[in-house]
Amino acid sequence: CFGASSESAFVESQGLDRNILKNLEIAVAEGFVDKINDQYRFAHDRIQEAAYNTIPAHRRCIIHFKYGIELSSLLIGDEDVITSVLFTAVNQLNLGGPPAVQDVSHYITAARLNLRAGKKAMEMSDYETAYSYFDSGISFLRKKHWQEHYALSLELYSLVAKCALTNGDHTSLKFLIAEVAAKAHFFEDKLDVLYFETCALAYSSRLAESIEKGLDILSKLGIEVRGTNVKARVQETKDLLSPHTDDEILNSKPMTDSTMIIAMKFLGKLETGMTQIMPKSVPYVTFKIIELSLTHGMSPVSPLGFAYYGSYLAKQGNINKGYHYVKLALSLLDKVGSRENAGEVIFVCTLVKSYVEPLQATLEYHHEGYAAAMASGDSSQAVINLLALNSSSFFAGANLQRTQEQCSITIQLCEERKMVIFMVQAQQFQRSSSKLIGTGEEPKHSSEGQDILASNSSVLRSYHYHTAYISFIFRSYDDTIENIEKYFALQENTWGILFLAQAVHAFHTGLISFWVARKSKEQRLRWYQRGNQSKLALKRWAESSQWTFENK
């Protein structure tokens, strides 16, 4: 019942049937079981299978469940031992399943133990195993569980929904959201799964719908982030921060209001989405995060607000001030004691650092951001850090074959987690690397990917840059002009924060503009003006990161 092998110390310590050890020794003597270094192991898989099948199926379930219940009574003492026993006990309960329950009180016992095991699996960043535990826990709930065990039901459904999102199982997520939306007693109890829904929408091609849903939920919570005067809002943020020193911010009280904490998560998700399709709205969200943090205390989302604020200042030309605030954001990340948003904070901060620190040195930060995001179950930010790594590696002059391999890893993760919008962006770098290597492979976009290329201005702008860049490298004049014109047409509508790509784009579009100006008989002045604008944009980068500018 415990599998192919077991330690004798485990059997002795668990208070199970005392005849087990005696019978195991007999089996050893008969040659059915081997005993090696105090571990009992079946001599062959077929022997284990034959022994197991001698027990009738229904009886096996009852035995599994009985052992699970007995083991659960021993969950005291050393934490490492408890964890091992917990997983063993819960696995036994789940092998038995609901049909093996003979005492009705054990239905809830099994559900609660699965909840506990699932949380432990999440702590270990194993979201697939956590999903199976939460799902099994739900299977032990009886018909009226929402009325009789509301808190337990809500927690199981909310956590299994988080795991479904992390694992890219949007079909299950849709069902779980509908169940909680129908059964939850209060609007606040629905917020967790509604947040997961906005995340799922953002990962697909429905980014605008995700943003609108997030804004609507925040409005119901009394939080408005819309506005019409960006300059005024930025000035409000500066005025709000001016009385506070860095030390005061770092030592601010923690946020304790549970509703406000989840509201901050919605604001954090808006930052990410608006950066792509509503960049002019990003400062309003950033201000609100900082305002709520200074008023109600710091939450796991607070470092994100300071990171975006630093990025915005850097994008407006004040790179040194922006660099100051992203370093503050990273320090605050350690202070809040939560790594929930570490992946995104590191991502945004590293983009600003790329304008100050040697470019090659910043590549490792994105590895750190990827690891932090995966550990917290935030697969979207894990992918975004991989995208940034692909981009920075490409622009830093890394080995093209290795860059292409990194792109393939990113695309595979996007496919697994159903993140089409990010997959399309990774395919662009893979295509450029492929063209430069000489293989000339064209990416295959799904119908959803084609829709994103047609409708998302950030993705479309990047696509035209890459196409113009490759056409320029191979001196295809007509293709270069066609795509660079489309690139410039989209320029004012994209990117809410500072990206390294903006400097590199300025460099290449400047080269292209001067090339076209020399070859063009018409509109020569317009192309020279574009080239000179690129030179001015690059001047700020050259001043803030002289080494990278000179060497990369």
N, C-alpha and C positions, 0 to 999 in steps of 0.2 A: 504493500500500500504506500510505502514511502519512497518507492522508486528502485533503481538498480543497485543502490548502495546506501549504507548508513554506518555512522560511527557507533561503536559499542557504548561510548560515554554518553552519546545522545540518547540512546535507548534507555540506559540506566537512569539518566537524570530526569526523564520526562514523566515518570510515575505511571507508565503504561503497564500492560499485562506482564506480570513478572515471569511468565513462562516463555516469553519471547526469546530471551537470551539462551535459555536451556534448549529451546527448539532450534535456534540458529546453530548452536554447537553440534547438534545432531545432524543438521543439514551439511555442516562443514565436514563431519566425519563421513557422510555418504557421498561427498564430492559434488553436491549440488551448489554449494556456496563456498567461496574462497574467503579466508580471513588473512588480510595483509595489513600489518602495522595498525592493529586494533580497528580495522575497518572491514565490515562484512560486505561482500559483493557477489552477486549471482555469477556463477561460472560461465554462463552464456545467456544472451538475451532471450533465447527460446525457452530456457528453463524458467526465467522470470515470467514470461508470457504464459507458459503452461500452468505455473503455480497460481498466477493471478486468475486465470480462467476457470480454475477449479471452484472458485467462489461464485455463486449465482449473482447476476448483475445487480439485482435489487439489494442483495445482502452486501455486496461490495460498497454500494453507495452509503448504506447505513454504517458500515465499519469506518469508512473515510470520515463521515460526519462526526461519528462518536470520537474518533481520535482527535479531530479538529477541536471539538469542544473541550476535551480533556487537556489538550495542549494549551488552549487559551487561558486556562486557569493558572498557568505558570508564567504569565507575562509580568514578571517582577524581577528586579535586580539589575545586573549590568546591561547597559543600553545595547551593546553589540549582540549579546546573547538574546535579549528581548527581540531585536529586529529579526534575527535568524529564526527564532521560535514563532514570531508573528507570521512571517511568510509561510513557514511550514504548516502552521495551524490553519491559516486561511486557505491555503492550497488544498488541504484536506477537506475543509468545509465545502469548497467549491467543487471538488471532485464528487462529493456526495450530492450537492445540489438541493434545492427546495424539496424534492420528493422524499429526501431522506430524513426530513425533520419530523420528529415524533413528539417533541415538547414544543408547544406553540410559542413559548417565550424565546426559543432558540432562533426563530425567524429574525427577530430584531437583533439578537446577539450576533448572528452571522452578518447582518447588514452593517452593524456598527464596526465589526472587526474588518470587514472589507473596506469600509471608509478609512479606517486607521491604516491599513496596509497600502491603500491607494495614495494617501498623503505621504507615507514614507517613500513610496516609489517615486512620487513627484520630487521629493527632496533629493533623490538620487538621479533626477533628470531622466527617468525612464517613463515617458508618458504613455507609451503603448501598454506596458504592464499596468500602470496606474489606471488606464482606461478599462482594462479587463477586470480589475478589482472593483472599481466603482460600478461597472455594468453588472457584475455578479452581485454586488450589494443591492442594487435595484431589483434584481431578480428574486431576492429574498423578501421584499416588501409585499405585504398583502393588499387586497383590493382597496381598503379604506385608509391606506397609509397616509394620504395627504391630510386626512382629518385627524387621524390618531397619532401620527408621528411626523408632524409638519416640518420641524427643524431638520430632522434627519433626512427626510425626503428632499428638501430644498438643497441641502448641502451636497448630497450625492448627485443630484441632477446638475447642479451648477458646476461641480468639479469634473464630472464626466464630460460636460459640454466644453470646458477648457481643454481637456485632453483631446477631444474630437477636433477642435480647432487646430491645436498644435500638430496633430497627426495628419491634418489635411482631409479629415473625414467629414466633408460638408453635408453629406446626405444625413448622417446621424445627427449632426449639429442642428440641422433644420428641424428635425423631429423633437429634439430635446428642448430647443427654444420654444417651440409651440406648446409643449407640455407645461413648462414653467410659466409661460405667459398665460395659460388657461387656468392653472391651479394656484399660483402664488396669491397670497392674501393682500399684499400691499405692493404698490408701484416700486418702492425701494427694494423689495425682494426680487424684482425682475431685472434690476440694473446689471447684475453680473452677466446674465445670458444676453441681454440686449447689447452690452459692450462686445461680447464675443461675436454677435451678429454684425455689428459695424466693422469689426476686424475682418470677418469673412468676406464682406462686401468689398472692403478696401483691397483685399488680396486678388480679387477678380477684376473684371473690367467695369465694375459698378462703383467706381470711386466717388462720383458725384452723389449717388444715392447714399453711400456710407456717410459722407459729410453732412448731408441734409438730415439724416436720421440722428446723427450725433448732436447737431444743433437743436433739433426738436426736443431731444431728451434733456439737454442742458437747460433749455427754455422752461421745461416743466419743473426743473429744479430751481428755477429763479435765477439762472445764470445766462446773461446775454453777452455775446462776443462779436456781434456785427457792428460795423461802423462805416463812416464815410470820409474820415480825415486821418490818414495814416500818420502824417507828420505830428499832428496833435497827440495821437496816442503814443507815439515813440517818446515825445517830450514828457508825457505823463509818466511813462516808465522811468525815464531819467530822474524826474523829480521825486518819484516814489523811492528810488534807490539811493538818492544823494545823501540822506541823513544816516544811512547804515554803512558801517565798515564791513570789510570781509569777515572779520572775526565775529561780529554780531550776527551776520547771516549764517555763518557756519555753526553757530551755537544757538540758533533759534529753537524754540520749542517744537516738538513733533506734532503733526496734525493728528487729532483723535476722533473727529467727527466722521463716522463711517460713510455717511451720505456724501460728505464733501470729498472724502478720499476717492470714492468711485467716480465722482464728478470730475476730479482731476485726471482720472484715467481717460475719460472721454475727451477732455481738452488735449491730452497728450496725443491721442489718436488723430485729432483734428490737425495738429501741427504737421504730422506726417503726410496726411492726405492733401491738405491745402497747399503744402509746399510744391506739390506736383501740378495741381490744376487751378488753384486759387491763391497764387503767391502773394497778392496784395492784401489778403485777409490774414496772413500769418502773424503780423505784428499784434493784431487784436487778441489772438489766442495767447501769444507769448505774454502780453501785458496781464491778461487775466490770471495766468498761472502764477506769475510773480506776485501779483496783488493778493491772491488767495493764500499764497505761501507766507507772505509777510504778515497777513492778518490772522490766519487760522493755524499757522504752523507748517513745517516742512513735511511733505509727503514723498513717496518714492518717485512721483512725477516732477517734483520741484527742480531737481538738477536739470531736467529736460528743458524747462522754461529758461533757465540761465544759459544753457548751451545754445538754444535758438536765439536768445537775445544777443549773445556774443557773435554768433554767425551773422545775424542781421547787421550789426554794427560793422563787422568786417566787410560785408558785401557792399555797404554804403561807402567804403573807403577807409574807415578807421580800423585798420587791421590790428594795430597794437592794442587798442581798447577791446576789440573783439577777442583777441588772444587772452587778455586778462580775464574776461568773463568765462571763457571756455575752461580755463584752468580752475577758476572758482567752481564751475559746475562739476568738474571731476573731483575736486576736494569735497564738495557737498555730497557727491555720490557715496563717498566713504562714510560721511557723517550720518546720513539718514539710515544707514544700516540695512538697506534693501538693494538687491541687485536686479530687481524686477525690470527696470528700464535701462540697465547698464549698457546693453547692446546699442541702443539708439543714442544714448548720451555719448558713448565713445565714438560712434560713427560721426555725429555732428561735430564734436570737438576735434576729431582728427582731420576733418576737412579744413578747418581753420588752421590747425597746426601745420598743414601742408604748405601754407603760405608763409610760414615762419621758420620751421625746422627743416633740415635736409630731407628731401622727399623720400629717399630710400629708407631712412630711419622710421618714417611714419607707417610703412607697410605692416610692421609688427603690431601696431595698434589695432588694425582692422582684424588681424588674427585674434587678438584679445577680445574685440567686440563680438566677433562671431562666436567664440567660446562662451562668453557671458550670456549672449542671447539664447544659445542652445540650452544652456544650463537652466535658464528661467522659463524655457518652453516658448520663447518668442521667435518662432521660425522666420517670421517676416523680417525682423531686424538681423537675424543671422544671414539671410539672403542679401539684405542691403549692404551689410559689411563685406560680403563676398563680392558684390558688384563693385563696391568702392575699391576693394583690393585688386580686382581685375583692371579697373580704370587706372589706378595709381601705378600698378605694375607695367601696364602698357605705356603710359606716359613717362615712366621712369626709365624706360629702355630695357626692361627685363627681357629675358629669353622669350621669344615669341612662341616657341613650342610649349614652354611651361605656361605661358599666359593662356594659350589655347586650351591646355589641359585644365587650368583653373576655371575657365569659362564652362567647360563641359561639366565639371563638378557642380557649378552654380546652376546650370540648366537642369541637371538631373534632380537637384533638390527642389527646384521650382516645379518640376513636373510632379514629383512625389507629393508636394504640399499644395498643388493646384494654384500656384502664384503666377498666372499668365503674364501679368503686367511686368513683372521683374524678369521673367524668362525672355520676353521680347528684347529687353534692354541688354541682357547678357549675350543674346544671339548677335547683337550688333558688334560687340567687341570680338566675338568669335569670328564673325565674318571678316572684319578688318584684319585680324591676325592671319586668317586663312589666305586672304588676298596678298598680304605682304610675304608670306611664306611661299606662296606660289601654287597652292592647291585650289584656290578659287571656289571653295564650297559655299553654296547659298543656303541660308537657313530655311527650314520649312515651318511656316507659321500656320497655326490652326486658324479656324474661322474666327475664334475669339481673339487671337493674336492679331489678325488682320484688322478686326474692328478697333482694337487699341491703337494700332498704327494710324488708323484713319481719324481717330477722335481725340487722342490724348496728345496735347500740344508739346509736353515735355519729351515724351517718347518720340514723337514725330520730328521734333527739332534735332534730337540726338541722331536720329536716323539720317537726316539730310546732312548733318555735319560729317558723319562717318563716310557717307557716299561721296560728298564733295572732297573730303580729305584723300580718299583712295584715288578718286579721279584725278586730283591734283598731283599726287605722287607719280601716277602713270601718265601724266600730261594729256588727259582727255579733256580738252578745253570746253567743249559744249556741255558735257555732263557736269563739269565743275561749276560752270555758270548757272546751270539750271538748278542744281541743288543748293548752291550757296545763296542764291536769291530766295529760295524757299526757307532757308535757314534764317536769313535776316528778317523775313516777313513774320516769323514766329518769335523773334528775339524779345520783344517787350512783354510777352504773355507767359513767360515760363520762369521757373526756379525761384523759390521764396527764400532760399538760404545760399550761402557761399559754397560753391563746389570747386574742387581743383580743376575740373573740366572747363570752368569759365576762363581761367588763365590760358589753358592750353588751346581752347577754342579761339581765344583772342589772338594767340600767336599764329595759328594756322590760317584763320580767316584774314588776318593781316597780310600774310604772305600771298594768299590767293588774291586779295584785293589789289595789291601792287602788281601782281602778275597780269591780272585782267586789265588794269589801268594801262600797262605798257602795250598790251596787244589790242585793246579796244579803241576804235575810232570814235565811238559815241559814249557819252556819259563818263569820259575819262576822269573828270573832276570828281564825280560822285564816288568813284572807286578809290581815288587817292584819299578822299576824305574818310572813307571807311578804314583804309589802311592806317591813317594817322590816328583815328579813334582807338584802334587796336594798340598802337604804340603807347598811347596815354594810359590805357587799361593795364598794360604790362609794366608800366613804370612803377605803379604801386607794389606790384609783386616783386619787382627787382629790388626795391628799397627794403622790403620786409624780409626777404629771404634771398640774399645775394648769392649764397653758395648754390642753392637749387637753380636759380635763374642762370647762373654762369655755366653750371655743369650739366643741367638736364634740359 
